[in-house]
């Protein structure tokens, strides 16, 4: 089986963490290391891009395992001789098979692994120190980028606050933040201004929140189920919320729980979502043509 220890290390968690805490940790790190929160020129942005990729790859690997097995992967090392596996933290040294049965007197000899274990412990301490330096939430490496630190803290707080509002497997909707989209859809293939591209699909932001998207079948987006397949600027569609209709079409002449009147046009709702409309040329609605 794959060695998942490097993925746990990338997210700075242990393998006994639960799935909810793991997702919250991932969103926290992605919000912290978002490349757009660092100056365009300079090594800090390159470092942020590298960390973002590493964190996302680790999360996606653990997510796939959790989706297939219902639990997070244990830390195991397999043996070649068909023996049992042992957890990394169990201090059990796996037997190294040779393809032949070892003589009984050799098996009885004490394993000369004391120095190896000491060496591994020292290496672990060094790696942990290195990870703590680069991934520390409170780190202020070089005491630079004070403005970026403030923005990162704000983004991290907002992302953690919204984490409980997202479906278990994520879903992009109008109003989702940069961190939400990063956590749900992953690293964009291209960013231009306020627009993120995922292949032939795109998502547009205003003030750090999703306002529209276009989806291509070749590169589908992970849109929430209660959202329209496409949300264009200044257009509402089936599945749009009442807030979206009000912001796009304006305040209705009269409204009830299920019907809003705009002069001679009407918009119908169920469970606060658009289900259909009746558009009149005298009072056109801003809907897809």
Helices and strands as residue ranges (DSSP letters): H 5-11, H 19-32, G 35-37, H 43-69, E 76-77, E 86-87, G 88-90, H 104-108, H 114-135, G 141-143, H 146-163, H 178-185, E 190-192, E 195-198, E 201-206, E 209-214, H 242-249, E 254-255, E 259-262, E 265-270, E 273-278
